[in-house]
Amino acid sequence: MKKFFSLIMVTSTLFSFTSCGKSITSKITDNAINQFLEITKIPRPAYCHEPMLNYLSNFAKAHSFNYASDTCGNFWMDVPATKGYETKPKIILQAHTDMVCEHEKDYPINFQKDGLTPVIDDKNHTITAYKTSLGADDGIGIAMALAIATSDIPHGPIRTLFTADEEVGLIGANSVSNEVIDSDYLINIDGENENEIVYSSAGHLIARHNKVIKMQSVPSTDKKISILISGLMGGHSGIDIDKNRLSAVTVVTELFNSFSENKIDYEICDMDGGGNVNAIATSAKTTIAIDSSKYNAVEEIIKEVTSNFKSAYPNEDLKIEIADINNDAKCLSLDESKNFISLLSSFSFHQGVIKKDGDRVITSSNTGTFMVNDSFCEIGTCSRSHVTADLDSMENEFKANDEKCGYKYIYGSSSPGWDGDPNIKLIALLKEGYSESYTDTKLSSMHAGLECSWLSSKRKGIQIACLGAQISDAHTTKETLYLDTIEPCVKAIVHAIKKLADLN
Ligand SMILES: [Zn+2]
C-alpha cells in the first residue's frame, strides 16, 4: 500500500507542480509544495531533532547560506539581501519543525525513523497522509519559508528560523536566544486558517493546588451516596472558553454550596472531576456521606440545581444522577470537606472569561481537574491572558487562597502573553498582499498559546504576525492541507517582503 500511494505522490508532483511559464508566486508555491513533500519524508516528532537539522543544514550548504543551530534543536539560516537591498530591514520567517504524530491502529509506524506517505487528491487539491497525521502543521510553514527565501523576489536580509518542540510546550521558541531575534519584523507561518492574520495570543499559567490529608471513618448515622455529573460539552480551555460552556466544576461547587445553605453537612469520601487542565470539565463523580435523615433534602437540591442549570444552559445535556453506596471507604472530616469546597469555589468563581475587550477575550481561567482520593486533595488550573501582568496577579491570588486553606501551590508551567496590535505596519502589508486573493482578511486575537508569545518577549517593539495555509483536522490522521490556499499566503508574505525592501 505504501508503494502504491508513493506512486500517486510522485506522478502528481510531476504533473501538478512544475513551473514553466508561471508567475513568480506560482513558482514559489510549486516549490513550496515540492519542498513540503520532501519534508514529509523526514521523521520529526518532538524531541527528535537530528533528521530535520541535517536536512536544513544540507539545504543551507547547497545554497551557500550561513546557518546555525542551538542545543534545543532550533535552526536558523541567513539569506543575504538582493544586491542593492543590503541596508533594508531584515525580516524573520519562522515555523516549527516538530509535528504531532498520530497513526491509525492498523498502520504501525516508527515516527522516529519512518517518513510519511503523502496522498495527493488532484480533484480536490488537497494533501493528506496515508493513515497518519500529515505534519502540514507546521511542515508547510517551513516549506513556504524556504521557497520564499530562495526565490527571485527582491528582498532585504531574510532569516529563516525553525523552532523545535512547539507541540510539547513551545520549548524551542521559549529557549531561543534573544540575539537570534535580531529583526524588527517576524512572520510566524503556523496559522491554520486561510485569509486570517493572528495579531495576538494568550500566555498561560498552569498550576496545581494540593494537600496531603488523612481520611477518617464515616459517622455511623451517615448514609453514603454517589453523585455523577455528566453530559456536558466541554471544549478547549482557551479557544472555547467564551462559548458559554458549563463546566462540571461550576455544577459541583453549586451543589455543595446549596447543601451548606440548607444546613446539610457532608463528608467527602472521594471526588474525580475533569480530566485535563487544558479542557473544560465535562463530568465529575463524587461519593459523600450525609446524615440519613437529609437524603430527601439532598435529592430535592439536586433536582433544583439540575433544573436551574438546564434553563441557563439549554445547549448542554446536563445529567446529575444519585445512587446509594454501600462500602466501608473512609472520608474527609467535615471541616476538611468544607475547606476543600471553599478552595474549589474560589477557583470556580473565576471559571471562564474574566476580562474582555469588546468580543476579544483578554483573560480567562479553567479548573480542569479536581480530585479527592484516600491520601490527598488536588485541584488543577490553567489560566490564560494576553496580558502577562494579569497572569502574575492571578498567581498571587491563587497562592493566597491556597495558603488560607492550608494547600500547597505547585507551579506547573507558564508563558508570557503576546498582546499584539492589529494596526502595525507588518499586518497592513500582509493584508494588502492578501487583497490580491480575497476581498477581506480576518484579523484574529487567539486565546491560546502560540510561539509568538515567547518570540515577542525577546525583542522590544518587534512587529509579529501569524498566518498560514488552510489546514483542517491538524493533530489527527485526517489532517488535510488545502493546496489552493498556499499561493494567497505566499503572495501576502512576498508582498510584505517587497514593500519592506522599499522602506528607507
Ligand atoms: Zn503548529
Residues whose N, C-alpha, C, O or C-beta is under 5 A from the ligand:
A	BS01	ZN	D137 D138 D190
